[in-house]
Amino acid sequence: MKNLHISVEILSPILMPKYPIHLDALLYAALKDNSDMDDDAVLEILDRVLDKQDGVYKASAMRFLKSNHFPITDMEWTFATRTHWEEWEFSTKEKSKTIVTKGGGFRKRVTSHNGILTHAVDFFAVGEPQHIHYLLKCLGFIGLNNNQGFGEIGEIDILEINQDFSFIDEQDELARCLPINMVPEEIQNTVMQITNSFKPPYKSSERLLTYTPNFRTKHIF
């Protein structure tokens, strides 16, 4: 497997989840969404695409690229979640009512998401470049609500490099979520410590005390 720098053109705004988006999560999603394989079968294939160290895939979190002509813009998008409103009859004898904003008759009419408008993002990895390129093309989109056209992937450029920056990048910043015992002491004071998953499937895999990367950017010319 090879040390890689992966640059991805982004054609539409990315709606961001709560935690940083990792390359191994994207490749896992590409395999899962385009097959009927179970988790074990997907991970078996992913093991042949990405290298591992101490059970952690050597694949960084997403970093935003900016330039003088293409800055990064933080935005908010609002979507309609209801096209009608219902009136409910309640007894006047009850002393209190509870309104659930995410369900039932009083569900919100709209839902807002934070998003990032960016020209490109990049990742570092140790893996097989042709397989990574193919899976990213199969994925098509990055981030939340991608079935609505957000986070569309454009051109993908993968270069072989001399060093492995999948855990600590070339700016000496934490590049991905790692268990606390895998993070150098000189970096620990610069990032947040949280209990989080560090390998796919991120929604259901084991949660440990980890350090998670900051919002990372790089200025390109």
N, C-alpha and C positions, 0 to 999 in steps of 0.2 A: 504494500500500500504506500501511497505517496503523500507528502506534505502539500497541502493545497490551499490556495486563496480563491474564493468563489465570490464573484461580483454578479449581482442580479439587478437588472433594470426593473423598475416598478412603474407601471402604466396608470395606476389609479390609487387613491389614498388607502392606507392600511389602517383598519380598525384594530386597536391594540387590546389584547387580553390583559389580565391582571399582572402576569409575570412575563419576563423576557421570552421571546420566541427563539427556540433552539433548532439548529439544523437537524439533529437526530429526530426531533418531534415532527418536522416537516416531512422527512423521508419516511418515517413510520406512517404518517397520515396518507402519503401517496400510495404506499403498499396496501394499507388497510382499505382505502376508499375505492381502489381499483381491483379488488379481489374479494373472495369470500373466505380468505384464510383466517384462522384464529390467531390470537396474540402470539402464541409460541412459534407458529410458523412464520409470522411476520418478523419476529425478532431473530429467528434463525437466518432469514435472508439478510436482515440488516447487519448481522454479524459479518457477513461477507462483503458488505459495502463500506462499513466504517470500522476503524481500529478501535480497540478498547484499552483502558488502563485502570486496573483495580475496579472493574465492573462499570466504568463510566465511558461512554462513547467519546471519542476524540473529535468532537464537533462543537463549535462555538455557538453562542447566542448571536442573534442578529445585531449588526451595527449599522447605523444610518450614515450615509455618505452625503456630504454637502459641498457646494462650491459657491463662488461669487455669483454665478448665474443661476444656480439651483439650490436655494436655501431650504432648510427644513422648517415646515410650518405645522404648528399644533392647531387642530381644528376639532369641531364637534358636529356630528351628523345626527339628525332626528328622523326616526321612522314611525310611520303610523302602525300601531298595533291593534287598533279597533277602527272599524268604519261606521259604527253605530253606537248609540248609548242607550242603556236600558234603565227605566225607572222601576224601583223596587218598593213594594208596600211593606212597611215595618210596623210592628205594634208600638203604640205610644206609651204603653205601660212599662216597657223595658227601659232601664236607666242608662244603659250605655250600649254603644254599637262599635263594631270593629270593621274598618274598611281595609281590605287587602288590595294593595295597589297593583299586584302582579297577576291577579286571577279573579274570576268571578265577575259579577255585574259591574263592579267598580274598578275593573282593571284599567290601568293607564291607557289613554288614547294614543300616546306616543312614547317611544323609548329613545333615549339619547346615548350615543357612544362617542368616546374620545378617539380621535384618529390622527394620523401623521401623514402629511403630504411630503413625499420625498422622491427624488429622481432615481435613487439606487440604494441598495443595501449590500452588505458583504458578510461573509462567514469565513472562518478557518476550519480546516478539518484534516484528518489523516484517513485517506480512504481511496476508493477506486473512482477516478474522475468521470469515466464514461457512464457508470451506473448512477452516480450522483446527478449528472446532467440529465439523464433520462428520467429519473424520478421527479426532479423538479419540474420538468416539462409536463409530466403526467399530472402533477399536483395542480399547476396552473395559477393558483392564487395563494396568498399568504394572509393570515389574520382572521378576525371575526367577520361574519356575514359575507364570506367570499362567494357564496352562491348568488349574491346580488351584484357581483362585479367588483367588489373592493379587493385591493391588494393584488391586482393582476400582474403576473410575471411576464416580462418581456425577454430581452436578450440575456443569456447566461454566459459568463466568461469564467473559465476555470484555468488557473495557472499553477504549474508545479513550482514550489518554492523550496529554499534550502532548510528552513527551520519550521518546527512545529509550534504554531501559535494558537492551537485549539483550546488550551486552558488559560494561558497568559498571553495576551496579544503583544504586538510589536511596540505598543505604547506603554507596556508594563501594567496594563489594567486586567483585572479578572475578566476572562472572556466567556465563561459559562458558569452555571450553578454547579458547585462542588461541595462534597462533604467537608466539614471544617478541618479534618486532618490532612486534606490534600491541598490546602491553601497556604502559601508562604506567609510567615508572620508579618513581613513588611507590607503585605497587601491587606491583611485582615482588618486594620483600622480604617480602611478606605471604602469598605463595602458593608452591606447590611447582612446581619445574621438572622435567618428565619428557618422554620421547620418546613421543608419543601421536598418534592420529588426531584430526582436528579437523573432519571432515565425514563424512556418511554415504556409503556403508555403513562404519560405524566399524570393523568387523572386518577389512576388506580394503583400505581406502583408504590413501593415502600417510601415513606417519608422519614427523613432524617434531619438533624440539625445541619444546616448548610450555610454557605455564603453565596449570595446571589449578585450578579453583576449590576452595575449602575446603568443608567441610560447612556449608551455609548455612541459617540459620533466621531467622524474623522473628516477633516477638511481636505478636499482634493482640488487640484488645479486643472 
